[in-house]
Amino acid sequence: MPVHITAQTTPNPNAMKFTVDRPVSPGGSRTFNSAAEAAADPLAAKLFTISGVKMVFFLNDFVTVSKEAGGDWGTITPSVEKALQEHFI
């Protein structure tokens, strides 16, 4: 079944919210501030392979990704959406 993802801007220009049509983190929030912290979580680890990703936050049915100051949403957003699609297939 295809995964429906909606990307939304946030008040923080360095953060983007990705709402998914299924649970991402049903037991509470999880925050990862580095690839090392994310190593044990397959989705978070995959998101940290995207150039420019600085932090990942999971809660309920969404993921918030923060980018490094020089990161470009034009390249990060489609990569995050692809990672989410692949993870939930």
C-alpha positions in Angstrom: 0.0 0.0 0.0 1.5 3.4 -0.9 2.6 5.7 1.9 1.1 9.2 1.9 3.5 11.9 3.1 2.8 15.6 3.6 5.7 18.0 4.0 5.0 21.2 5.9 7.2 24.2 6.7 7.5 25.1 10.4 8.2 28.5 12.1 11.8 27.4 12.2 13.2 27.8 8.6 15.8 25.0 9.4 13.1 22.4 10.3 10.5 20.7 8.1 7.6 18.5 9.4 6.7 15.3 7.4 3.3 13.8 8.4 2.9 10.2 7.4 -0.4 8.3 7.1 0.7 5.7 9.6 2.3 5.6 13.1 6.0 6.7 13.1 6.5 6.6 16.9 3.4 5.4 18.6 4.9 5.1 22.1 6.1 8.6 22.5 8.6 11.0 21.1 12.2 10.1 20.1 14.9 12.6 19.2 18.2 11.9 17.5 20.9 14.6 17.4 23.5 12.7 15.4 24.0 9.7 13.2 25.7 7.9 16.2 22.6 8.4 18.3 20.4 7.2 15.5 22.5 4.0 14.7 20.1 1.6 16.5 17.0 3.0 14.8 16.7 2.0 11.1 14.6 5.0 10.0 16.6 7.6 11.9 19.8 6.1 10.7 18.6 6.2 7.1 17.6 9.9 7.5 21.0 10.8 8.8 22.6 9.4 5.5 20.9 12.4 3.8 23.4 15.3 3.3 22.5 18.3 5.4 20.3 16.5 8.0 21.2 17.7 11.5 18.5 16.4 13.8 15.5 14.0 13.6 12.4 14.0 15.9 9.6 11.4 15.8 6.2 11.7 17.4 3.0 9.9 16.7 2.5 10.2 12.9 5.2 12.7 12.0 8.9 13.2 11.6 10.5 16.6 12.0 13.9 17.0 10.3 16.2 19.8 11.0 18.9 20.8 8.5 22.3 22.3 8.9 22.5 26.0 8.2 23.9 25.4 4.6 21.4 22.6 3.8 19.0 22.9 0.9 15.4 21.9 1.4 15.1 21.5 -2.4 17.4 18.4 -2.2 16.7 17.3 1.4 12.9 17.1 1.2 12.6 14.6 -1.7 15.3 12.5 -0.1 13.4 12.4 3.2 10.2 11.5 1.4 12.0 8.7 -0.4 13.5 7.4 2.8 10.0 7.4 4.5 8.4 5.7 1.5 11.1 2.9 1.5 10.9 2.5 5.3 7.1 2.0 5.4 6.7 -0.2 2.3 
